[in-house]
Amino acid sequence: MSLIAITEVRKRFGTNEVLKGINLDVAAGEVIAIIGKSGSGKSTLLRCINGLETIDEGSIVVAGAQLAADEVHLRALRLKVGMIFQGFNLFPHLTAGRNVMLSPMVVKKVSAKEAEEEARVRLAQVGLDHKFDAYPDQLSGGQQQRVAIARALAMRPLALLCDEITSALDPELVNEVLQVVGKLAAEGMTLLMVTHEMRFAREVCDRVVFMHQGRVHEIGPPGDVFESPKTLELRQFFGMA
Amino acid sequence: MTTFTTWDIVRNLLLATQWTILLSLVAFVGGGVAALLALLARTSQNRAARRLAVFYIELFQGTPLLMQLFLFFFGLSLVGVNVPPWLAAALALILWTGAFLAEIWRGCVEAIPRGQWEASSSLAMSYFEQMRHVVLPQALRIAVPPTVGFSVQVVKATALTSIIGFVELSKASTMITNATFQPFVVYGFAALIYFALCWPLSKSSQLLERKLNVAHRNH
C-alpha cells in the first residue's frame, strides 16, 4: 500500500488551473524527484500535500490522514509529513537547538529535557551538534538548511517534502545539504523533492516525475527518464531537442 | 493682592503633573490591553470579530479625541449615567490609545515573513501556538520602538482632558494663570514639564530602535 496517495487533484488560482488532475502514489521509503519548468505546478503540488495550499478537487491521503481544510485534519496530516523550504524559514529569535526543540514541546508536549536530547541527536544527524546554541543568523545558508532538516526530523515524520531546498544556496554549499538528504534516502526516509539538481535526482531517486502545464507528463525510474525521454517536452526540458 | 513666587507656580504645576503621569499610565496600560484584544480579533479567522475590530479601530482613529472626551463626559450623563471627569478621561484615552496601538501592532505582526507561518504550520502548530511561540516574539521586537514612540502621543493627548475639567497639568496651568495673570511664565513652565516627560520617551524609542536593530539584525 502506498504511503502517499494523490488522486485526481485539481487546483485553481482564480481562473488559472495549475494542477489539472494529478495522480501519484508514493510507497514508503521511496525517493521521488519532481522536475519541470517554473510554473509547471511542481511546487504547488508539494504544498498541497501538507495543506499549505487547499485543493479544489481530488484527494490526498498520507498514511491514513486525509487532507481537509479544518485544523484537526491538517494537524494530523502535518504530524506525518514534514516540509523543508527553499528559504530555510528558521525561527530567527531561537537558537538552532531551540528551533529543533520547539515543535515537539509545543505540539507533542514533550518535556524540555527529552526535546533537548532529541534535538542534539537530530543536529548530530545533520552534522551540526556543535551549533546547538548558535542563532540562525550566525550560520551559513547550508548550515541553516541542515538545521531546518533536523527541525523537521525531530517531529519524526513518515515523509519529507523538499521544496527546492538547495536553490537559495551558494554553489559550494549545495553539496553539504545534498549529502544529508542522500543519507536520509539511504536510511529509508520517504522523500518527495522538487529539485533542479539533475545529477542528484539521477543518482539518488527511485522515480522521477516530470511535470508540464499542471500534469504529470512523464514518470519513471531515473535511468529511463534521463536516458530515453519519451516526450518532446521532456527532451526540450533537458535541452536535447 | 496675593503675590505668587515662581516656586509657588512650579510647585503647583508639579502637583498637577502627578495626574498627567497617572492618566498617561492608565491610558497606556489599559490601551495596551484593548489593543491586544483588538489585534487578536482583527487577525482572527472569525469574520464578525474582524469586522467589530475594524469598526472600533476606524471609529476611534477617525474622530477627534476631543469629541470622544465630550461624548464620554456629556453623552453618558445624558442617558443618566453620571461620569466624573477622571473616569470619562480615562475611558476615552484608553479606547483611543487602544485603537492606535492595535494598528501599530498589526503592522508588526504582518511584517513577519509568510515563511515563518508556513514553517510553523508545517510543524503542525495551531494558530495560537504559532502566534505565541513564533510570530509574537518576533513582532514584539519590532513593536517596541514605535510603541514607546506612541507613548509620547499619549502623554500629550492627556492635555485635552482639561477641557472636561480633569485637573492635570494643562488644566492646572489655566487655573494658575487665572490667579497669577502670568500666562507666559505658567505655560512656559508647563511646556517644559511636558517636554521633560516626553523627551526621554522619544529618546529611548530611538535608542531601543538602534539596540534592537530591527531592520538589519544580521551582524
Boltz contact constraints between the chains, C-beta under 6 A:
constraints:
  - contact:
      token1: [A, 50]
      token2: [B, 122]
      max_distance: 6.0
  - contact:
      token1: [A, 52]
      token2: [B, 118]
      max_distance: 6.0
  - contact:
      token1: [A, 75]
      token2: [B, 124]
      max_distance: 6.0
  - contact:
      token1: [A, 78]
      token2: [B, 124]
      max_distance: 6.0
  - contact:
      token1: [A, 79]
      token2: [B, 124]
      max_distance: 6.0
  - contact:
      token1: [A, 83]
      token2: [B, 122]
      max_distance: 6.0
  - contact:
      token1: [A, 87]
      token2: [B, 115]
      max_distance: 6.0
  - contact:
      token1: [A, 89]
      token2: [B, 115]
      max_distance: 6.0
  - contact:
      token1: [A, 89]
      token2: [B, 119]
      max_distance: 6.0
  - contact:
      token1: [A, 91]
      token2: [B, 134]
      max_distance: 6.0
  - contact:
      token1: [A, 93]
      token2: [B, 137]
      max_distance: 6.0
  - contact:
      token1: [A, 93]
      token2: [B, 138]
      max_distance: 6.0
  - contact:
      token1: [A, 103]
      token2: [B, 123]
      max_distance: 6.0
  - contact:
      token1: [A, 106]
      token2: [B, 129]
      max_distance: 6.0
  - contact:
      token1: [A, 106]
      token2: [B, 133]
      max_distance: 6.0
  - contact:
      token1: [A, 107]
      token2: [B, 124]
      max_distance: 6.0
  - contact:
      token1: [A, 107]
      token2: [B, 125]
      max_distance: 6.0
  - contact:
      token1: [A, 137]
      token2: [B, 218]
      max_distance: 6.0
